[in-house]
Amino acid sequence: MNESYKDLKAYLLNEIAEDAQDMLNAIGDKDVDEIDDEEVLCFCHSIATTMTTLETVAMVGTLVPWFLESNGCEDK
C-alpha cells in the first residue's frame, strides 16, 4: 500500500475520531435544552464530509491500481 495513501487514510480517520469526540463532549451529560444544536450539527457535518472524503479515497485507492493494471500500465 502506498505510504501517501496510508498517511491520508490515517489523517482522515483521525479527523473523524476527533470530531466524534468533540461532538460527544458538546453533548456530555447536558439536558436536551442545554445542548447547542448548531455546535453539534457542525461536528456532524464535519464527520459526514470527512467520511465522504474517506470513502472517495478508498474507492480511488481500489480502482486506480485495477485500472492501471488492466490497461497494461503495471510495473514490469
All heavy atoms as a GROMACS GRO file, in nm:
protein
  590
    1MET      N    1   0.085  -0.117   0.000
    1MET     CA    2   0.000   0.000   0.000
    1MET      C    3   0.090   0.124   0.000
    1MET      O    4   0.187   0.132   0.074
    1MET     CB    5  -0.091  -0.002   0.122
    1MET     CG    6  -0.195   0.107   0.122
    1MET     SD    7  -0.304   0.108   0.268
    1MET     CE    8  -0.380  -0.050   0.258
    2ASN      N    9   0.058   0.218  -0.081
    2ASN     CA   10   0.133   0.342  -0.095
    2ASN      C   11   0.135   0.418   0.038
    2ASN      O   12   0.033   0.432   0.105
    2ASN     CB   13   0.065   0.425  -0.205
    2ASN     CG   14   0.138   0.552  -0.235
    2ASN    OD1   15   0.173   0.627  -0.146
    2ASN    ND2   16   0.158   0.576  -0.362
    3GLU      N   17   0.252   0.471   0.075
    3GLU     CA   18   0.266   0.544   0.202
    3GLU      C   19   0.179   0.669   0.205
    3GLU      O   20   0.121   0.703   0.308
    3GLU     CB   21   0.413   0.581   0.228
    3GLU     CG   22   0.496   0.466   0.275
    3GLU     CD   23   0.447   0.407   0.407
    3GLU    OE1   24   0.418   0.483   0.501
    3GLU    OE2   25   0.438   0.283   0.415
    4SER      N   26   0.169   0.740   0.094
    4SER     CA   27   0.085   0.861   0.088
    4SER      C   28  -0.061   0.826   0.114
    4SER      O   29  -0.132   0.898   0.184
    4SER     CB   30   0.098   0.930  -0.047
    4SER     OG   31   0.228   0.976  -0.066
    5TYR      N   32  -0.105   0.714   0.055
    5TYR     CA   33  -0.242   0.667   0.076
    5TYR      C   34  -0.265   0.634   0.222
    5TYR      O   35  -0.366   0.673   0.281
    5TYR     CB   36  -0.270   0.546  -0.013
    5TYR     CG   37  -0.404   0.482   0.013
    5TYR    CD1   38  -0.520   0.541  -0.035
    5TYR    CD2   39  -0.414   0.366   0.087
    5TYR    CE1   40  -0.644   0.483  -0.010
    5TYR    CE2   41  -0.536   0.307   0.111
    5TYR     CZ   42  -0.652   0.366   0.063
    5TYR     OH   43  -0.773   0.309   0.088
    6LYS      N   44  -0.170   0.562   0.282
    6LYS     CA   45  -0.184   0.525   0.423
    6LYS      C   46  -0.185   0.648   0.512
    6LYS      O   47  -0.263   0.655   0.607
    6LYS     CB   48  -0.070   0.431   0.463
    6LYS     CG   49  -0.086   0.291   0.407
    6LYS     CD   50   0.033   0.202   0.421
    6LYS     CE   51   0.087   0.188   0.559
    6LYS     NZ   52   0.195   0.087   0.568
    7ASP      N   53  -0.101   0.747   0.481
    7ASP     CA   54  -0.097   0.870   0.560
    7ASP      C   55  -0.228   0.947   0.549
    7ASP      O   56  -0.280   0.997   0.649
    7ASP     CB   57   0.019   0.959   0.516
    7ASP     CG   58   0.155   0.902   0.551
    7ASP    OD1   59   0.163   0.810   0.635
    7ASP    OD2   60   0.255   0.951   0.494
    8LEU      N   61  -0.282   0.957   0.427
    8LEU     CA   62  -0.408   1.028   0.407
    8LEU      C   63  -0.522   0.956   0.478
    8LEU      O   64  -0.604   1.019   0.544
    8LEU     CB   65  -0.439   1.040   0.258
    8LEU     CG   66  -0.570   1.109   0.220
    8LEU    CD1   67  -0.577   1.250   0.281
    8LEU    CD2   68  -0.587   1.114   0.070
    9LYS      N   69  -0.524   0.823   0.468
    9LYS     CA   70  -0.628   0.744   0.535
    9LYS      C   71  -0.620   0.763   0.687
    9LYS      O   72  -0.722   0.786   0.753
    9LYS     CB   73  -0.613   0.598   0.498
    9LYS     CG   74  -0.718   0.507   0.556
    9LYS     CD   75  -0.696   0.364   0.508
    9LYS     CE   76  -0.790   0.270   0.582
    9LYS     NZ   77  -0.769   0.131   0.543
   10ALA      N   78  -0.500   0.759   0.741
   10ALA     CA   79  -0.481   0.779   0.886
   10ALA      C   80  -0.525   0.919   0.928
   10ALA      O   81  -0.590   0.936   1.031
   10ALA     CB   82  -0.335   0.756   0.923
   11TYR      N   83  -0.491   1.019   0.846
   11TYR     CA   84  -0.532   1.157   0.876
   11TYR      C   85  -0.684   1.169   0.880
   11TYR      O   86  -0.740   1.229   0.973
   11TYR     CB   87  -0.473   1.252   0.772
   11TYR     CG   88  -0.528   1.392   0.781
   11TYR    CD1   89  -0.483   1.480   0.878
   11TYR    CD2   90  -0.629   1.435   0.695
   11TYR    CE1   91  -0.536   1.608   0.888
   11TYR    CE2   92  -0.681   1.562   0.704
   11TYR     CZ   93  -0.635   1.648   0.801
   11TYR     OH   94  -0.688   1.775   0.812
   12LEU      N   95  -0.751   1.113   0.780
   12LEU     CA   96  -0.897   1.123   0.772
   12LEU      C   97  -0.964   1.049   0.888
   12LEU      O   98  -1.059   1.100   0.948
   12LEU     CB   99  -0.948   1.069   0.638
   12LEU     CG  100  -0.909   1.153   0.516
   12LEU    CD1  101  -0.942   1.077   0.388
   12LEU    CD2  102  -0.976   1.289   0.518
   13LEU      N  103  -0.913   0.932   0.921
   13LEU     CA  104  -0.969   0.857   1.034
   13LEU      C  105  -0.949   0.934   1.165
   13LEU      O  106  -1.038   0.937   1.251
   13LEU     CB  107  -0.907   0.718   1.043
   13LEU     CG  108  -0.948   0.621   0.932
   13LEU    CD1  109  -0.862   0.496   0.938
   13LEU    CD2  110  -1.095   0.587   0.942
   14ASN      N  111  -0.835   0.997   1.180
   14ASN     CA  112  -0.808   1.078   1.298
   14ASN      C  113  -0.903   1.198   1.306
   14ASN      O  114  -0.954   1.231   1.414
   14ASN     CB  115  -0.662   1.125   1.299
   14ASN     CG  116  -0.626   1.192   1.429
   14ASN    OD1  117  -0.644   1.135   1.536
   14ASN    ND2  118  -0.575   1.314   1.420
   15GLU      N  119  -0.928   1.262   1.194
   15GLU     CA  120  -1.023   1.375   1.190
   15GLU      C  121  -1.163   1.331   1.232
   15GLU      O  122  -1.232   1.401   1.307
   15GLU     CB  123  -1.027   1.437   1.050
   15GLU     CG  124  -0.906   1.519   1.014
   15GLU     CD  125  -0.893   1.642   1.100
   15GLU    OE1  126  -0.990   1.719   1.112
   15GLU    OE2  127  -0.784   1.662   1.158
   16ILE      N  128  -1.207   1.215   1.183
   16ILE     CA  129  -1.338   1.162   1.219
   16ILE      C  130  -1.343   1.135   1.369
   16ILE      O  131  -1.440   1.173   1.436
   16ILE     CB  132  -1.370   1.034   1.138
   16ILE    CG1  133  -1.390   1.069   0.991
   16ILE    CG2  134  -1.493   0.963   1.195
   16ILE    CD1  135  -1.392   0.949   0.899
   17ALA      N  136  -1.239   1.073   1.422
   17ALA     CA  137  -1.236   1.042   1.565
   17ALA      C  138  -1.237   1.169   1.650
   17ALA      O  139  -1.308   1.176   1.751
   17ALA     CB  140  -1.112   0.958   1.597
   18GLU      N  141  -1.160   1.270   1.610
   18GLU     CA  142  -1.157   1.396   1.685
   18GLU      C  143  -1.292   1.466   1.683
   18GLU      O  144  -1.338   1.515   1.786
   18GLU     CB  145  -1.048   1.488   1.629
   18GLU     CG  146  -0.908   1.447   1.664
   18GLU     CD  147  -0.804   1.541   1.607
   18GLU    OE1  148  -0.840   1.649   1.554
   18GLU    OE2  149  -0.684   1.506   1.614
   19ASP      N  150  -1.354   1.472   1.566
   19ASP     CA  151  -1.485   1.537   1.556
   19ASP      C  152  -1.591   1.460   1.635
   19ASP      O  153  -1.678   1.520   1.698
   19ASP     CB  154  -1.529   1.550   1.410
   19ASP     CG  155  -1.456   1.662   1.338
   19ASP    OD1  156  -1.405   1.754   1.405
   19ASP    OD2  157  -1.451   1.658   1.214
   20ALA      N  158  -1.584   1.329   1.632
   20ALA     CA  159  -1.679   1.248   1.709
   20ALA      C  160  -1.661   1.273   1.859
   20ALA      O  161  -1.759   1.288   1.932
   20ALA     CB  162  -1.660   1.100   1.678
   21GLN      N  163  -1.536   1.281   1.904
   21GLN     CA  164  -1.511   1.309   2.045
   21GLN      C  165  -1.558   1.450   2.082
   21GLN      O  166  -1.620   1.469   2.187
   21GLN     CB  167  -1.361   1.296   2.077
   21GLN     CG  168  -1.329   1.310   2.223
   21GLN     CD  169  -1.398   1.204   2.309
   21GLN    OE1  170  -1.383   1.086   2.284
   21GLN    NE2  171  -1.474   1.246   2.408
   22ASP      N  172  -1.533   1.546   1.995
   22ASP     CA  173  -1.580   1.683   2.020
   22ASP      C  174  -1.733   1.688   2.027
   22ASP      O  175  -1.791   1.761   2.109
   22ASP     CB  176  -1.530   1.778   1.912
   22ASP     CG  177  -1.380   1.804   1.921
   22ASP    OD1  178  -1.322   1.780   2.030
   22ASP    OD2  179  -1.322   1.848   1.820
   23MET      N  180  -1.798   1.612   1.940
   23MET     CA  181  -1.944   1.608   1.941
   23MET      C  182  -1.995   1.548   2.073
   23MET      O  183  -2.088   1.601   2.134
   23MET     CB  184  -1.999   1.528   1.824
   23MET     CG  185  -2.151   1.526   1.817
   23MET     SD  186  -2.216   1.435   1.677
   23MET     CE  187  -2.154   1.272   1.708
   24LEU      N  188  -1.933   1.439   2.115
   24LEU     CA  189  -1.973   1.378   2.242
   24LEU      C  190  -1.948   1.474   2.359
   24LEU      O  191  -2.030   1.482   2.452
   24LEU     CB  192  -1.898   1.247   2.264
   24LEU     CG  193  -1.937   1.133   2.172
   24LEU    CD1  194  -1.844   1.014   2.194
   24LEU    CD2  195  -2.082   1.092   2.195
   25ASN      N  196  -1.839   1.548   2.355
   25ASN     CA  197  -1.811   1.646   2.459
   25ASN      C  198  -1.913   1.759   2.458
   25ASN      O  199  -1.950   1.810   2.564
   25ASN     CB  200  -1.670   1.704   2.443
   25ASN     CG  201  -1.562   1.603   2.474
   25ASN    OD1  202  -1.586   1.503   2.541
   25ASN    ND2  203  -1.443   1.627   2.422
   26ALA      N  204  -1.959   1.798   2.341
   26ALA     CA  205  -2.059   1.905   2.330
   26ALA      C  206  -2.193   1.860   2.388
   26ALA      O  207  -2.268   1.941   2.442
   26ALA     CB  208  -2.076   1.947   2.184
   27ILE      N  209  -2.222   1.731   2.377
   27ILE     CA  210  -2.348   1.677   2.430
   27ILE      C  211  -2.333   1.648   2.578
   27ILE      O  212  -2.415   1.690   2.660
   27ILE     CB  213  -2.390   1.550   2.353
   27ILE    CG1  214  -2.422   1.586   2.207
   27ILE    CG2  215  -2.509   1.484   2.419
   27ILE    CD1  216  -2.441   1.467   2.118
   28GLY      N  217  -2.225   1.576   2.612
   28GLY     CA  218  -2.195   1.544   2.751
   28GLY      C  219  -2.315   1.492   2.828
   28GLY      O  220  -2.398   1.417   2.776
   29ASP      N  221  -2.323   1.531   2.952
   29ASP     CA  222  -2.434   1.493   3.040
   29ASP      C  223  -2.538   1.604   3.049
   29ASP      O  224  -2.612   1.613   3.147
   29ASP     CB  225  -2.382   1.460   3.180
   29ASP     CG  226  -2.295   1.335   3.181
   29ASP    OD1  227  -2.319   1.247   3.097
   29ASP    OD2  228  -2.205   1.326   3.266
   30LYS      N  229  -2.543   1.689   2.948
   30LYS     CA  230  -2.632   1.805   2.949
   30LYS      C  231  -2.777   1.762   2.924
   30LYS      O  232  -2.804   1.661   2.860
   30LYS     CB  233  -2.591   1.904   2.841
   30LYS     CG  234  -2.451   1.959   2.856
   30LYS     CD  235  -2.416   2.048   2.740
   30LYS     CE  236  -2.272   2.095   2.750
   30LYS     NZ  237  -2.230   2.169   2.631
   31ASP      N  238  -2.867   1.844   2.975
   31ASP     CA  239  -3.007   1.828   2.940
   31ASP      C  240  -3.024   1.868   2.794
   31ASP      O  241  -2.946   1.946   2.739
   31ASP     CB  242  -3.097   1.917   3.028
   31ASP     CG  243  -3.102   1.870   3.172
   31ASP    OD1  244  -3.085   1.748   3.195
   31ASP    OD2  245  -3.123   1.955   3.262
   32VAL      N  246  -3.129   1.818   2.733
   32VAL     CA  247  -3.153   1.846   2.591
   32VAL      C  248  -3.158   1.996   2.564
   32VAL      O  249  -3.106   2.043   2.462
   32VAL     CB  250  -3.285   1.778   2.545
   32VAL    CG1  251  -3.319   1.818   2.403
   32VAL    CG2  252  -3.272   1.627   2.557
   33ASP      N  253  -3.217   2.073   2.654
   33ASP     CA  254  -3.228   2.217   2.634
   33ASP      C  255  -3.094   2.290   2.644
   33ASP      O  256  -3.081   2.401   2.595
   33ASP     CB  257  -3.325   2.277   2.738
   33ASP     CG  258  -3.467   2.226   2.719
   33ASP    OD1  259  -3.499   2.181   2.607
   33ASP    OD2  260  -3.545   2.231   2.816
   34GLU      N  261  -2.996   2.229   2.706
   34GLU     CA  262  -2.865   2.292   2.725
   34GLU      C  263  -2.769   2.266   2.610
   34GLU      O  264  -2.664   2.328   2.601
   34GLU     CB  265  -2.800   2.242   2.855
   34GLU     CG  266  -2.878   2.278   2.979
   34GLU     CD  267  -2.819   2.214   3.104
   34GLU    OE1  268  -2.741   2.116   3.090
   34GLU    OE2  269  -2.850   2.260   3.213
   35ILE      N  270  -2.804   2.174   2.521
   35ILE     CA  271  -2.714   2.137   2.411
   35ILE      C  272  -2.724   2.241   2.300
   35ILE      O  273  -2.833   2.280   2.258
   35ILE     CB  274  -2.750   1.997   2.358
   35ILE    CG1  275  -2.726   1.893   2.466
   35ILE    CG2  276  -2.670   1.965   2.233
   35ILE    CD1  277  -2.775   1.755   2.431
   36ASP      N  278  -2.607   2.285   2.253
   36ASP     CA  279  -2.601   2.381   2.143
   36ASP      C  280  -2.619   2.304   2.012
   36ASP      O  281  -2.526   2.237   1.964
   36ASP     CB  282  -2.467   2.454   2.145
   36ASP     CG  283  -2.455   2.560   2.038
   36ASP    OD1  284  -2.541   2.568   1.948
   36ASP    OD2  285  -2.356   2.637   2.045
   37ASP      N  286  -2.738   2.311   1.956
   37ASP     CA  287  -2.771   2.235   1.835
   37ASP      C  288  -2.676   2.267   1.720
   37ASP      O  289  -2.632   2.177   1.647
   37ASP     CB  290  -2.914   2.263   1.789
   37ASP     CG  291  -3.017   2.214   1.888
   37ASP    OD1  292  -2.982   2.130   1.974
   37ASP    OD2  293  -3.133   2.259   1.879
   38GLU      N  294  -2.644   2.394   1.702
   38GLU     CA  295  -2.558   2.434   1.591
   38GLU      C  296  -2.419   2.376   1.606
   38GLU      O  297  -2.357   2.333   1.508
   38GLU     CB  298  -2.553   2.586   1.580
   38GLU     CG  299  -2.682   2.645   1.528
   38GLU     CD  300  -2.670   2.796   1.506
   38GLU    OE1  301  -2.560   2.843   1.473
   38GLU    OE2  302  -2.772   2.864   1.522
   39GLU      N  303  -2.367   2.372   1.728
   39GLU     CA  304  -2.234   2.315   1.752
   39GLU      C  305  -2.234   2.166   1.718
   39GLU      O  306  -2.144   2.117   1.650
   39GLU     CB  307  -2.193   2.337   1.897
   39GLU     CG  308  -2.056   2.282   1.930
   39GLU     CD  309  -2.016   2.300   2.076
   39GLU    OE1  310  -2.107   2.311   2.162
   39GLU    OE2  311  -1.896   2.301   2.102
   40VAL      N  312  -2.336   2.094   1.765
   40VAL     CA  313  -2.345   1.950   1.738
   40VAL      C  314  -2.361   1.925   1.588
   40VAL      O  315  -2.296   1.836   1.532
   40VAL     CB  316  -2.460   1.886   1.819
   40VAL    CG1  317  -2.483   1.743   1.777
   40VAL    CG2  318  -2.430   1.894   1.969
   41LEU      N  319  -2.445   2.003   1.523
   41LEU     CA  320  -2.464   1.987   1.379
   41LEU      C  321  -2.337   2.016   1.301
   41LEU      O  322  -2.308   1.952   1.200
   41LEU     CB  323  -2.579   2.075   1.330
   41LEU     CG  324  -2.718   2.028   1.369
   41LEU    CD1  325  -2.822   2.132   1.331
   41LEU    CD2  326  -2.750   1.895   1.306
   42CYS      N  327  -2.259   2.112   1.348
   42CYS     CA  328  -2.132   2.144   1.284
   42CYS      C  329  -2.039   2.022   1.288
   42CYS      O  330  -1.975   1.988   1.189
   42CYS     CB  331  -2.069   2.264   1.351
   42CYS     SG  332  -1.913   2.315   1.277
   43PHE      N  333  -2.031   1.957   1.406
   43PHE     CA  334  -1.948   1.837   1.418
   43PHE      C  335  -2.002   1.725   1.330
   43PHE      O  336  -1.924   1.654   1.264
   43PHE     CB  337  -1.937   1.791   1.563
   43PHE     CG  338  -1.857   1.884   1.650
   43PHE    CD1  339  -1.910   1.931   1.769
   43PHE    CD2  340  -1.730   1.924   1.614
   43PHE    CE1  341  -1.837   2.016   1.850
   43PHE    CE2  342  -1.656   2.010   1.695
   43PHE     CZ  343  -1.709   2.056   1.813
   44CYS      N  344  -2.133   1.709   1.326
   44CYS     CA  345  -2.194   1.605   1.242
   44CYS      C  346  -2.163   1.630   1.094
   44CYS      O  347  -2.130   1.537   1.020
   44CYS     CB  348  -2.346   1.602   1.262
   44CYS     SG  349  -2.397   1.536   1.420
   45HIS      N  350  -2.173   1.755   1.052
   45HIS     CA  351  -2.144   1.789   0.914
   45HIS      C  352  -1.996   1.761   0.881
   45HIS      O  353  -1.965   1.705   0.775
   45HIS     CB  354  -2.176   1.936   0.887
   45HIS     CG  355  -2.141   1.980   0.750
   45HIS    ND1  356  -2.213   1.942   0.638
   45HIS    CD2  357  -2.039   2.057   0.704
   45HIS    CE1  358  -2.157   1.995   0.532
   45HIS    NE2  359  -2.052   2.064   0.568
   46SER      N  360  -1.909   1.796   0.972
   46SER     CA  361  -1.767   1.772   0.952
   46SER      C  362  -1.737   1.622   0.941
   46SER      O  363  -1.659   1.579   0.856
   46SER     CB  364  -1.686   1.835   1.065
   46SER     OG  365  -1.549   1.816   1.045
   47ILE      N  366  -1.800   1.544   1.028
   47ILE     CA  367  -1.782   1.398   1.024
   47ILE      C  368  -1.832   1.343   0.890
   47ILE      O  369  -1.764   1.263   0.826
   47ILE     CB  370  -1.854   1.330   1.142
   47ILE    CG1  371  -1.784   1.364   1.273
   47ILE    CG2  372  -1.861   1.179   1.121
   47ILE    CD1  373  -1.862   1.323   1.397
   48ALA      N  374  -1.950   1.388   0.848
   48ALA     CA  375  -2.007   1.338   0.722
   48ALA      C  376  -1.918   1.375   0.604
   48ALA      O  377  -1.895   1.292   0.514
   48ALA     CB  378  -2.147   1.394   0.704
   49THR      N  379  -1.867   1.497   0.602
   49THR     CA  380  -1.780   1.541   0.493
   49THR      C  381  -1.652   1.459   0.490
   49THR      O  382  -1.608   1.413   0.384
   49THR     CB  383  -1.748   1.691   0.509
   49THR    OG1  384  -1.869   1.765   0.507
   49THR    CG2  385  -1.658   1.739   0.397
   50THR      N  386  -1.592   1.439   0.607
   50THR     CA  387  -1.468   1.363   0.614
   50THR      C  388  -1.491   1.217   0.577
   50THR      O  389  -1.408   1.155   0.509
   50THR     CB  390  -1.405   1.375   0.754
   50THR    OG1  391  -1.391   1.512   0.788
   50THR    CG2  392  -1.268   1.309   0.758
   51MET      N  393  -1.605   1.161   0.618
   51MET     CA  394  -1.636   1.023   0.582
   51MET      C  395  -1.655   1.008   0.431
   51MET      O  396  -1.612   0.909   0.372
   51MET     CB  397  -1.761   0.976   0.657
   51MET     CG  398  -1.735   0.952   0.805
   51MET     SD  399  -1.882   0.904   0.897
   51MET     CE  400  -1.913   0.743   0.828
   52THR      N  401  -1.717   1.107   0.368
   52THR     CA  402  -1.733   1.105   0.223
   52THR      C  403  -1.597   1.110   0.154
   52THR      O  404  -1.572   1.038   0.057
   52THR     CB  405  -1.822   1.222   0.176
   52THR    OG1  406  -1.950   1.210   0.240
   52THR    CG2  407  -1.838   1.223   0.026
   53THR      N  408  -1.509   1.194   0.206
   53THR     CA  409  -1.373   1.202   0.152
   53THR      C  410  -1.301   1.069   0.168
   53THR      O  411  -1.236   1.021   0.076
   53THR     CB  412  -1.294   1.315   0.220
   53THR    OG1  413  -1.365   1.439   0.205
   53THR    CG2  414  -1.155   1.328   0.163
   54LEU      N  415  -1.313   1.009   0.287
   54LEU     CA  416  -1.250   0.879   0.312
   54LEU      C  417  -1.304   0.773   0.216
   54LEU      O  418  -1.228   0.693   0.161
   54LEU     CB  419  -1.272   0.837   0.457
   54LEU     CG  420  -1.216   0.701   0.497
   54LEU    CD1  421  -1.065   0.696   0.479
   54LEU    CD2  422  -1.253   0.669   0.641
   55GLU      N  423  -1.434   0.773   0.195
   55GLU     CA  424  -1.494   0.677   0.103
   55GLU      C  425  -1.440   0.698  -0.039
   55GLU      O  426  -1.407   0.600  -0.108
   55GLU     CB  427  -1.646   0.692   0.103
   55GLU     CG  428  -1.717   0.594   0.013
   55GLU     CD  429  -1.868   0.610   0.015
   55GLU    OE1  430  -1.918   0.716   0.054
   55GLU    OE2  431  -1.935   0.513  -0.021
   56THR      N  432  -1.427   0.823  -0.080
   56THR     CA  433  -1.374   0.853  -0.213
   56THR      C  434  -1.230   0.807  -0.225
   56THR      O  435  -1.191   0.745  -0.325
   56THR     CB  436  -1.385   1.004  -0.242
   56THR    OG1  437  -1.522   1.043  -0.232
   56THR    CG2  438  -1.332   1.037  -0.381
   57VAL      N  439  -1.149   0.835  -0.124
   57VAL     CA  440  -1.009   0.794  -0.124
   57VAL      C  441  -0.999   0.641  -0.130
   57VAL      O  442  -0.917   0.587  -0.206
   57VAL     CB  443  -0.936   0.849   0.001
   57VAL    CG1  444  -0.802   0.781   0.023
   57VAL    CG2  445  -0.919   1.000  -0.010
   58ALA      N  446  -1.082   0.573  -0.054
   58ALA     CA  447  -1.080   0.426  -0.054
   58ALA      C  448  -1.120   0.371  -0.191
   58ALA      O  449  -1.058   0.275  -0.241
   58ALA     CB  450  -1.172   0.372   0.054
   59MET      N  451  -1.220   0.431  -0.253
   59MET     CA  452  -1.264   0.384  -0.385
   59MET      C  453  -1.155   0.409  -0.489
   59MET      O  454  -1.127   0.321  -0.572
   59MET     CB  455  -1.394   0.454  -0.426
   59MET     CG  456  -1.513   0.404  -0.348
   59MET     SD  457  -1.671   0.491  -0.372
   59MET     CE  458  -1.662   0.565  -0.529
   60VAL      N  459  -1.094   0.527  -0.487
   60VAL     CA  460  -0.986   0.556  -0.582
   60VAL      C  461  -0.868   0.463  -0.556
   60VAL      O  462  -0.809   0.411  -0.650
   60VAL     CB  463  -0.944   0.705  -0.573
   60VAL    CG1  464  -0.816   0.730  -0.649
   60VAL    CG2  465  -1.056   0.794  -0.623
   61GLY      N  466  -0.836   0.441  -0.428
   61GLY     CA  467  -0.727   0.352  -0.394
   61GLY      C  468  -0.750   0.210  -0.443
   61GLY      O  469  -0.656   0.137  -0.474
   62THR      N  470  -0.874   0.170  -0.451
   62THR     CA  471  -0.909   0.037  -0.501
   62THR      C  472  -0.914   0.034  -0.653
   62THR      O  473  -0.864  -0.059  -0.716
   62THR     CB  474  -1.046  -0.007  -0.445
   62THR    OG1  475  -1.038  -0.009  -0.302
   62THR    CG2  476  -1.085  -0.145  -0.496
   63LEU      N  477  -0.975   0.136  -0.712
   63LEU     CA  478  -0.997   0.134  -0.856
   63LEU      C  479  -0.876   0.171  -0.940
   63LEU      O  480  -0.855   0.115  -1.046
   63LEU     CB  481  -1.113   0.227  -0.893
   63LEU     CG  482  -1.250   0.184  -0.841
   63LEU    CD1  483  -1.354   0.289  -0.873
   63LEU    CD2  484  -1.290   0.049  -0.901
   64VAL      N  485  -0.796   0.265  -0.895
   64VAL     CA  486  -0.684   0.311  -0.977
   64VAL      C  487  -0.584   0.200  -1.003
   64VAL      O  488  -0.546   0.178  -1.119
   64VAL     CB  489  -0.617   0.436  -0.915
   64VAL    CG1  490  -0.485   0.467  -0.982
   64VAL    CG2  491  -0.712   0.555  -0.926
   65PRO      N  492  -0.538   0.124  -0.903
   65PRO     CA  493  -0.445   0.014  -0.935
   65PRO      C  494  -0.508  -0.088  -1.031
   65PRO      O  495  -0.441  -0.135  -1.122
   65PRO     CB  496  -0.416  -0.050  -0.799
   65PRO     CG  497  -0.439   0.060  -0.701
   65PRO     CD  498  -0.554   0.140  -0.760
   66TRP      N  499  -0.634  -0.118  -1.012
   66TRP     CA  500  -0.703  -0.211  -1.101
   66TRP      C  501  -0.706  -0.155  -1.243
   66TRP      O  502  -0.678  -0.224  -1.340
   66TRP     CB  503  -0.845  -0.236  -1.051
   66TRP     CG  504  -0.930  -0.309  -1.150
   66TRP    CD1  505  -0.932  -0.443  -1.172
   66TRP    CD2  506  -1.021  -0.251  -1.244
   66TRP    NE1  507  -1.020  -0.473  -1.274
   66TRP    CE2  508  -1.076  -0.357  -1.319
   66TRP    CE3  509  -1.063  -0.122  -1.270
   66TRP    CZ2  510  -1.170  -0.336  -1.419
   66TRP    CZ3  511  -1.156  -0.101  -1.370
   66TRP    CH2  512  -1.209  -0.207  -1.443
   67PHE      N  513  -0.738  -0.027  -1.255
   67PHE     CA  514  -0.746   0.037  -1.387
   67PHE      C  515  -0.609   0.038  -1.455
   67PHE      O  516  -0.596   0.003  -1.572
   67PHE     CB  517  -0.798   0.180  -1.373
   67PHE     CG  518  -0.802   0.256  -1.503
   67PHE    CD1  519  -0.899   0.230  -1.596
   67PHE    CD2  520  -0.705   0.353  -1.529
   67PHE    CE1  521  -0.902   0.301  -1.716
   67PHE    CE2  522  -0.708   0.422  -1.649
   67PHE     CZ  523  -0.806   0.396  -1.743
   68LEU      N  524  -0.506   0.074  -1.381
   68LEU     CA  525  -0.372   0.078  -1.440
   68LEU      C  526  -0.325  -0.061  -1.481
   68LEU      O  527  -0.267  -0.078  -1.587
   68LEU     CB  528  -0.273   0.140  -1.340
   68LEU     CG  529  -0.294   0.288  -1.309
   68LEU    CD1  530  -0.198   0.333  -1.201
   68LEU    CD2  531  -0.280   0.372  -1.434
   69GLU      N  532  -0.353  -0.161  -1.399
   69GLU     CA  533  -0.312  -0.298  -1.432
   69GLU      C  534  -0.388  -0.349  -1.554
   69GLU      O  535  -0.332  -0.418  -1.638
   69GLU     CB  536  -0.334  -0.390  -1.313
   69GLU     CG  537  -0.236  -0.365  -1.201
   69GLU     CD  538  -0.269  -0.445  -1.077
   69GLU    OE1  539  -0.356  -0.534  -1.083
   69GLU    OE2  540  -0.207  -0.418  -0.974
   70SER      N  541  -0.516  -0.316  -1.566
   70SER     CA  542  -0.596  -0.367  -1.676
   70SER      C  543  -0.560  -0.302  -1.810
   70SER      O  544  -0.593  -0.354  -1.914
   70SER     CB  545  -0.746  -0.348  -1.647
   70SER     OG  546  -0.779  -0.211  -1.652
   71ASN      N  547  -0.492  -0.188  -1.805
   71ASN     CA  548  -0.454  -0.120  -1.929
   71ASN      C  549  -0.307  -0.138  -1.962
   71ASN      O  550  -0.249  -0.061  -2.037
   71ASN     CB  551  -0.486   0.030  -1.918
   71ASN     CG  552  -0.635   0.055  -1.929
   71ASN    OD1  553  -0.700   0.003  -2.019
   71ASN    ND2  554  -0.689   0.131  -1.837
   72GLY      N  555  -0.245  -0.237  -1.902
   72GLY     CA  556  -0.107  -0.267  -1.932
   72GLY      C  557  -0.006  -0.166  -1.877
   72GLY      O  558   0.104  -0.157  -1.926
   73CYS      N  559  -0.045  -0.090  -1.778
   73CYS     CA  560   0.042   0.012  -1.721
   73CYS      C  561   0.113  -0.034  -1.595
   73CYS      O  562   0.176   0.045  -1.526
   73CYS     CB  563  -0.036   0.140  -1.691
   73CYS     SG  564  -0.107   0.216  -1.837
   74GLU      N  565   0.102  -0.162  -1.562
   74GLU     CA  566   0.163  -0.210  -1.440
   74GLU      C  567   0.314  -0.218  -1.458
   74GLU      O  568   0.365  -0.230  -1.568
   74GLU     CB  569   0.107  -0.347  -1.400
   74GLU     CG  570   0.128  -0.454  -1.505
   74GLU     CD  571   0.055  -0.582  -1.470
   74GLU    OE1  572   0.112  -0.660  -1.394
   74GLU    OE2  573  -0.056  -0.600  -1.521
   75ASP      N  574   0.387  -0.208  -1.347
   75ASP     CA  575   0.533  -0.215  -1.349
   75ASP      C  576   0.576  -0.355  -1.392
   75ASP      O  577   0.526  -0.454  -1.340
   75ASP     CB  578   0.592  -0.182  -1.212
   75ASP     CG  579   0.572  -0.037  -1.176
   75ASP    OD1  580   0.551   0.047  -1.266
   75ASP    OD2  581   0.579  -0.008  -1.056
   76LYS      N  582   0.670  -0.363  -1.482
   76LYS     CA  583   0.720  -0.493  -1.529
   76LYS      C  584   0.867  -0.502  -1.502
   76LYS      O  585   0.939  -0.413  -1.503
   76LYS     CB  586   0.691  -0.513  -1.676
   76LYS     CG  587   0.543  -0.523  -1.702
   76LYS     CD  588   0.516  -0.550  -1.848
   76LYS     CE  589   0.365  -0.558  -1.868
   76LYS     NZ  590   0.328  -0.596  -1.999
   0.00000   0.00000   0.00000
